[in-house]
Amino acid sequence: MAENLSENWTETFRGAVLAAEYDPESTMNSRLYIERFDQATWFLMHSIGLTPRGVKADGQRIAVVRQSFQYVRELKGGELVTIRSGFIAVGGKHFRFIHRMLDVESGALIASADMTAVLASLETSKTLPLPEDKVTKARELTITEAEID
């Protein structure tokens, strides 16, 4: 069944399962799901103005402090996937967001990740308040409870 996602979902990844990425059964290696969700996280952060270069230049880092994965079905070699992402909750010091990996051809859900991230100091590793403009942009991209199920 195809996913019906609102405009608040952001496309954060698009790609194919390459031959070097699958195991002897021709399914995508499990670590690659996590790598793709990690890449999607950076593109979601980019959508609100946080980039790896900018965060590092400010002496900061994005730290994922909680993550939960759900695998619905295995990806086979040659399949096309996209990841759509959205913010669930935004606080003064955290972002909670969800990624949905979808089959490009059918729109079916393949896997999802529910994550919480914070901004932290590279020097002290302490959590920092999120910049207000980034909080505002993330709240504009918040998805509804109905879209999460």
Secondary structure, 3 states (H helix, E strand, C coil): CCCCCCCCCEEEEEEECCHHHECCCCEECHHHHHHHHHHHHHHHHHCCCCCHHHHHHCCEEEEEEEEEEEECCCCECCCEEEEEEEEEEECCCCEEEEEEEEECCCCCEEEEEEEEEEEEECCCCCEECCCHHHHHHHHHCECCHHHHC
